[in-house]
Amino acid sequence: MSGVISSAELHPAGALAREATMRALQARVPAEELEKFLAAMSSSEIPAAIGATASVDIAIWGKAKCEPDGQPWQYDATIWGGPAFFGTAVGFLWTAYTSWDAFFRNATGVHVQGAASGGGLLQLNWFNESGLPVGQFNALSGGIGLLEAGGSGRWQSK
């Protein structure tokens, strides 16, 4: 990986995002399910990524929000974790489903993480009610370091 982050590295299969996903979720999701999740988001059968803006404001508890461009949905959920972080980032949202409607209707919880590598990565992973990951947001966020939080919540119509 060079000193400049490319959009390819923000893709869930890119080195930066993949490493962050595996590190954060391997204790919660079986390795084979993580591999299926990452492979699905690289499939030609899934819809194209959507530009989105996410914000995380947390100091033990807080809020995770995401607004995908051009979509009638928004995510606004209470999360628990830490340490403290307050920031907004513009990035991309991917789904492992074959339609965005399925993703927005079936996501029931979120895991938020920050990684200092690559200049600062903000990553949100959404899960279905079975606990399997179904979507991911990745963006660069200067100043973010170690952050881990999560909570339940559904996408809502705007």
HELIX and SHEET records of a PDB file:
HELIX    1   1 SER A    7  LEU A   10  1                                   4    
HELIX    2   2 ALA A   15  LEU A   25  1                                  11    
HELIX    3   3 ALA A   31  ALA A   40  1                                  10    
HELIX    4   4 TRP A  100  ASN A  106  1                                   7    
HELIX    5   5 SER A  117  GLY A  119  5                                   3    
SHEET    1   A 6 ILE A  50  PRO A  68  0                                        
SHEET    2   A 6 TRP A  73  THR A  95 -1                                        
SHEET    3   A 6 PRO A 133  LEU A 140 -1                                        
SHEET    4   A 6 LEU A 121  PHE A 127 -1                                        
SHEET    5   A 6 GLY A 109  ALA A 115 -1                                        
SHEET    6   A 6 LEU A 147  SER A 152 -1                                        
SHEET    1   B 3 ILE A  50  PRO A  68  0                                        
SHEET    2   B 3 TRP A  73  THR A  95 -1                                        
SHEET    3   B 3 GLN A 156  SER A 157 -1                                        
END                                                                             
